Amino acid sequence: PGNYAGRSIDSTSELVLCLDGKDECIGCAGVEVDKIKKMDGYDTTFTAPLMSNLAISRSYRRKGLAESLVKAAELIAQKEWGYDDVYLYVEKRNAPAVKLYKKLGYRTLWEDDSATTLLPMKDGKVANGKTTIVCMKKRLGGGLFGSLFG
């Protein structure tokens, strides 16, 4: 595992895929230039790379693939698009994801406890439920000082 593929025609969004030896997708991560909320009380936004939809097939988890996909998305944002920061939104209750992002240098900017998400129900349907969304940021390529002060 570990072959990466995925190119979009649009130069502001990419889907990075991790394929196994049979060319089956075992993981993915998206990154796109999008509006990021400031949560400053004024409902303002700014434009920056937003990583999303990081997913790894269950049988391939805990093998470093998520870290590799995140790093590939960060490289696109920095080397191809010229950005120094990457952002992401994650549900606070997704403790393994929050732990991974912190390990990779992401820092919490804000939390929104008024957010909603789709929750699976026992009957197979989905319903809206409350969640807390965490916005995280990573400063790219700043070396020690960039990670400490970014």
Buried (B, 14 or more C-beta within 10 A) or exposed (E): BBEBEBEEEEEEBBBBBBBBEEEEBBBBBBBBBBEBBBBEEEEEEEEBBBBBEBBBBEEBBEBEBBEBBBEBBBBBBBEEBEBBBBBBBBBBEEEEBBEBBEEBBBEBBEEBEEBEBEEEEEEEEEEEEEBBBBBBBBBBEBEEEBBEEB
